[in-house]
Amino acid sequence: MKITLLATAAASLALAGFSANALALDVEAARSLADQNNCMQCHGLRKDKDGPSFLKTADRLRGKPNATDEVLKHLTSGKEVKLADGTKEKHTVAKTMPANDVAQLRNLAAFILSIQPK
């Protein structure tokens, strides 16, 4: 019975549009890492600020096989970005504890890519 219930729940989530990666997402940890790195100072979940909203990023990359890698590169490269007012600055490199924890960064990337319109 327990296996049937789990299979039914997994099938329901799959039909609702969730992938196996979404099931592994730790939203609380991702939000905490975003807070620690002041991501929300420049990005809104669904509204643009100085930088694009997480929703805009998710929409742009949705369905692309390398979406997570693209977000990871952006979070870790310090690449120059153009702000809403037209000025340019280097994007802050996301910091983790312990340093450069790929699992934490992948979780943050998955969170950004998971944002859906309300």
N, C-alpha and C positions, 0 to 999 in steps of 0.2 A: 504494500500500500504506500509506504514511504517513497519508494522509487517511482511509482506511478504519479504521486503528487509532485515530486520534483520534476519529472518529465513534463507534466502538464504545465507547471509554472514556467519552465524553460521555453516550451512551445509558445505559451502566451506572450512572454517577453519578446521572443523572436518575431511573432506576428505584430507586436506593438512597435517594431522597428529598432529594438535594442540588439546590439551585437554582443558577442562574448566579451569583448574588451570593455564595453559599457558596464557589464556586470562586475568587473574587477575594479572599476573606478572608485576611489575613495574621495568622495566629494569634500568631506570635512578636512582631510589632509591637504587637498588641492587648494581649497579656500584659505587655509592657514598659510600655506606657502605663498599664495598670491598676496595675502596681507603682509607677510614678513618682507616681501620684495616690493611692496607699495605698487603693485600692478594696477590696482583700482584707482590710483591717482590719475592715471592717463587713459585707462580703458574702463568702460562700463560693461556690464553683462550684456545688455541689449541696446545701449545708447552710446553713440560715439562721444568721446571727450577729445583730448588732444590727439589721442590715437584711436584707431577703430575699435568698435565694440567687439567683445568676444564672439557675439552672434555673427557679426559681419565677417570675421575671420573664419568661423565655422562654415558659414554659407559659401564663402569663396573656395574653401578646401574640401567641402563635403563630397564624398565619393571618390576622391583622389587617393590612389594607393599609397602615396608618399606623404599624406597630410600630416601625420604625427612627426615625421622627420623634418618637414618644413617648419612646423611650430617649434620643435626642439632647436633647430638651427637659429631661429629668430631669438629664442630665449637665451641662447648661450654664445652668440657670436659677437655681440656688441656692435652690430651693423648700424650704419647711419640710417636714420629714419626721418621722414618729413612729417612735421606736426601739422595740425589743422590750420594754424596761422601762417604756414608756409616756411617757417624756420626749420632748420635741420639740427639734429643732435644724435649722439650715439645712444642706441637702445641700451637700457640697463641690463647687465648680465644677471640672470637669476642665480641666487645663491642658495645652497642647501646645507643642512647639517646632517651627516658629515658632508664635507665639500664635494661638489660634483657628483651627487648621488643621482645616477641616471634613472632609477626607479621613481624617485620623487619628481624629477623633471618630466618623465613620461606620463606620470599621473596628472601633473598640471596641464600638459599638452592635451591629454585625453579629456580633461575637464573643459578646457577652452573649446575643443572640438565638439563637445556634447551639448553645448548651449543651443537651445531651440527657441523659436518664437513662442510667446505665451499663447 
